[in-house]
């Protein structure tokens, strides 16, 4: 059969009646069993936003037994939804969150992702979103669309017997308390706690009511077998909830009748180090537990140094996490705060034409002003590298050494670092 020409494949928004076929294409692209239950398709349909669920339609593709309807086969998918992303300093900016990106193996390397991405980003720009965001499954894909890795994530495995913690001491010992709670309690207490966290955590994103329902089992999917987790909250001396952890445990014993259980953390959020310390100590004090796996944490997480022996926390993963694409340079740079005062003229290169230009940034601890300018640039950089610098996680000096930004004026990268870098690294606790 002759390969369909690129122009013969229609890339467009799907209708609500096409959600089942779109879902089949999504699961196929992610190498999962291609058929999705009606219950799970209904879950997808509830998240449907007209114009923001895209598909590539190939009417020349064979109508196989895997097809779920009589319409044109869908061979690529992309979905976006509204999101808020916290900039440095705590201001939330409107973001276009991109997810469910797939291309069926039979239709790779035909530009389908490029066409879907162009449609979505143009619509986001038109809506007035400041940035677009995504979690990249593979590193090389999204740089060509102007995205840059803006936060990183890390995971540790804690060898509990080596921590040096006195597991016989009460936990916590600071006048607070830890209580096990149920899913309904988490749905009642968690959203307000998370809002307090994300107001102070650069890189954090908002969570919807549906997010909390999925995380606590109020909504269950056939494709995701549900294991009821444990939930524990930390209340400070005032009685206010300051931390929440969700975790699961296994029940392993050796032939020598010695325990070897593992706690796997599904999520831990806290509004301060006292709450974090108390929750990690609690997890390390559970009887029969010899290993605590932390789940996704900030790359500069305090956990190892909460332990008398930090080497007991073995780093098992460190990788890029949240990728950001700047759509509005002026609003992005004016939304965040700066640790020092200074002026920087940037030449932003954007091959897609969404945010190119020359910008003068005048920034200080009390705010910033960013304007288009005709001045000679001090630093020239692609829009993806600006995204990498925007949340404060990367060094312009490092990027200059790598040839990814270019100093037009000697010392400009150091000026950029003094303005843009943050004392704590940004972190996105969520996947979407």
PyMOL commands that set and color helices and strands:
alter all, ss='L'
color gray80, all
select helices_A, chain A and resi 6-8+16-29+38-46+105-107+112-127+142-145+160-162+183-200+209-216+273-285+303-306+310-312+329-335+383-390+396-401+412-420
alter helices_A, ss='H'
color red, helices_A
select strands_A, chain A and resi 10-13+53-58+73-86+92-103+131-135+148-149+152-159+177-181+230-235+241-249+261-270+289-293+297-298+313-320+322-326+342-349+357-364+367-372+379-382+405-407
alter strands_A, ss='S'
color yellow, strands_A
deselect
rebuild
show_as cartoon
